[in-house]
Amino acid sequence: MPPRKSPTARQRRVGTELRKMREHAGLTLAEAATLLGTDRTTISNTESGRFGVSRERVRAWASHYACPDASYIDALASMAEERISGWWEDYRGDLSGGALDLSELEHHAVALRSVQIMHMPGLLQSEEYARAVFAEAVPPLEPATLRRRLSHRLRRRDVLDRPTPPACTFLIHEAALRMEFGGRGVARTQRAYLLKEMERDNVEVRVIPFGAGFPNAGSSTLYAYGPVPQLDTVQTDTPTGPAFLDADTRLANYRAVLDRTQERALTPAKSFDFVHKLTHQA
């Protein structure tokens, strides 16, 4: 297959999983090339995401690698076969590749769990609040760039309105609830918007009060659940954009951190009361 000009994070993930599969089989590139009847360059380019791969090739390679997990192979084959051009492609050239990869990650996730320390989760931001957050960018955004980022941020919310939306758990620190981006009025409107979103059947919000402590405090984190655990992905915020992690140990560590964080958070009902009280304070 011809090389891709700019593979997405999801396309690269297929290659990464094929590399993991080969390494678990204890095969070098040269050994795999002999086994598969191809050359090392083709395997290397496929594993890096530069070459596309068909559903049939995924199954053939998995068979040669003696991978025993049928559910994992099925999910990976389906991922390889996808040729979807999502709404986020409308923003290619205007936004960073990481922002587009995040939209694609949310679109395909079976479930989402995130922890936010300083901001409301992107999927739960009102338009006024999102505009105020972008206004804090360094260096300041040009008006046209701000409009495109805001439009993209708001369109991300549509994933919650799909016929079969992902089940979402949002762990929000009290600090994020009290931050007043755009001023007190915008913050109050955002909290009111959050209360409305908390009524969705597929959305669970849990507040982490100041007094609860915070395990592994750091940047905000999103954990996207794939169709099988091996295809889960962690997205973290960095000053230069989203970073995506999928190593088994990283996934296990982040699951443990999120579990500990969720244990310290208020229940959904108490979280609703907390946000409601904060919203209506004088």
N, C-alpha and C positions, 0 to 999 in steps of 0.2 A: 504494500500500500504506500502511496506517496506520503511524505512527511507532512504533519500538520503545521500550519504557520504559527498558531498560538494555542496549544492545547489548554483546556480549562482544567481546574483542579480536579474535577470529577473524571475527566479523561485520563489525567495523570494517575489518578487513584487506581484505575484498572491496571495500568502498567505496574504500579507499585505492588499490587496484590499478586500479579503474576511473578514478580521478582521474589516476593516472600514465599510463594508456592515452590518456586525452583530451589530457593535456599533451604526450605524445610525438607526438600527431597535430597539435600546434600549434594547438589549438582553445581559445577562451575558453568560459566557461560559456554566454554568449549565442549564440555560434556553434554550440556543441554542441546547445543547445536547439532551434535552428532546424533543424539537420540531423536530429535525432531526433524532431522533431515534438512536443516537450514544452516544459516551462518550466524556467527556471533554478532555481527553488526545488526542484523534484523532483530535478534532477540533483545539486544541492548536498546535499540531505538524503540521497540515496542514497550519495554519495561520503563522507559523514560517518558512515554506518552507521545513521542514524536511521530510514531507510526500508529495508525488505527488498528484495531483488531476486531474480528468478527466473532459472533456468538459461537460459531462452529470451531474457530481456532482456540477460543478459551476452553471449550470442552475437550478438544484434542490435546492441548498442552496439559490440562489438568489430569487427563487420563494417563499421559506419559509420565507425569510427575507423581502418579499414584496418590493423588489427593483423595482422602476418604470422605470428605464432608460434602454430601450431595446438595444440601441447602445453600451452602456457601458458593458452590460452583454454579447453581441455578441463578442466584442473585447476581453473581459477577457476570455471567453470560448475558443476563438481561440488561445490566448496566452497559456492557460493551455494545449491545445492539441498539441502544437508544440513539436516535438521531434528532432529538427534540431541539428546536430553536425557540428558547423561552423568551418571555417579554423583556428580560434583562438585556437581550442582544440589542434592543433599541438604544441602549446607553453605551455600547461598545465604542471606544474612541473618545468618549466624554468622561468616563469614570475609570478608576483603576481596575485592573483585572481582579484584584482581591474583592472589591465591592460586588462585582458581577458573580464571582465564585460563591460568595456568601448567599446571594439570592438563589443561585442554583442549588446550593446545599440545603437551604430552607425548603425549597420547592420539593425536593426528593425525600426529605427526612420523614421517617415513620413517626417520630416523636422528637420533641425539642425540650431541653432543660438548660436554663441559663442562670447565671448569678451576676448581678449588676451592683456596683458599689457607688458610682458617682452619677450615673445617668439612668433614666427609664430605659427598659429594653426597647430596641428599635421597632419591634413589631407592635409595641403598645404606646408609641409616641403620638401626641396630637400634632397637627400641622404647626401651630404656633410654637410649641415646645421644640420641635425638631428644627425649626428655623432659628430659634434662639441658640440652640446647641451649635449649629453650623456657624453662627455669627461669631463664635468664640475661636474659630479656627486660626491657626498661626502658620503661615501668613494669612491675612484676611482673604476670603474667597472673592473672586470677581462676581458681579451680579449674575451673569449668565451661568457660571459654574455653580453658584449657590442654588439657582433655580433647578438645575438638572439634578443636583444631589438631593434636594428636597423632594423633587418629583419621584426619584428612585426610592427614597426612604418611605414615602407614602404608598407606593405601589407594592412594596414588600409586605405591607399589612394584608394584602389580598389573600395571602396563603391561609389566613384564619377564616376566610369566608368560603373556602372550597367545599364542595359536597362532602368530601372526606378529609377534613383538615387534620394536621398532626396534633396529637395530644401535647400540650405545652405546659411546662412548669417553670414559672419565673420566680426566682429567689431574689428579692430586692432589698438591699440594705436601707436602713432608716436614713442614712446619709443621702442616698439618692432621692428619697422622698422629700427631704428638706432642702435640697439644693434649689435655688430660685433662678434658674436660667430664664432670662427675659423679664425678671421681676416677679413680685409677689402675685400679681394677677395671672400671669402666664402659668406660674407654678400651681396655683389653685385650680385653674382650668384643666391643667394636665392631670392633677389628682382626681378631678371629677371624671375626666375621660377614662382614667384607669379604673375607677369604680364601675363604670359602664362595661368595660371590657372584662372585668372580673366576673360578670354574670354569664359569660359564654360557657357552654358545657365543656368545651375542649381546653379551657384556660384555667389554670390554677396559679394564683399568686400567693406567695408566702413572704411575709416581712421578717427581716432579721433585725431586731431591735439593737440599739447601741449596747445594751447590757448583756447581750447574748455572746459576745466575743465573735471571732471570725477566724476559722482555720485557713491557713495558707493565704493570708490576705495578699491581694495583688490586683492584676488587671481583671476586667470583666471577661467572662468565659461563657461560651455556648457549646453545649454537647448535643450533637445531632445523631440520633439513632438511625442506623441503616436497617435494611430488611433482615440482616443477620448481624450479630455482634462484631464480627470481623470487619464489617464495613461501616462501623461507627466513625465519627469524625469530631475532633475538638477544634473550635475556632477561638482564638484569643485576640484581643486588641493590642496593637503595638503603635508607636508613634508614626510608623510608616504605612500602616494599614493592617488588614486582617492577616493572621498567620494560621495555617491549617496543620493539624497534627494527627497522625494515624498509627504511630508505632504502638504495638500491643501494650508495652509497659506504660507509655504515656496515657493511653486510654484507661487502663486500670487505675492509675494514680488519680486521674481527674474524676473518675467515677467515685473513688473513695472520698475525695475532697468534697464533691457535690453532695454525697450522702451525709457526710458530717455536717456540712452547712445546712442542709435541709432539716436535719435532726434538731438544730438550734433555732430554726425559724418558727414563727407562730403558725398555728393551724390556718387553713384558708378562711375560716369564719372569723377568727380573731384578727387576721390580717385585714379583712374587709372592714371590720370595726375600727382598726387602727387607722387605716387610710381615711375612712369616713370622718373620724374625729379630727384628724389632722387637717382635712379639707375644710372643715367648718369652724376651725378655730378663728378667733377674731384677729 
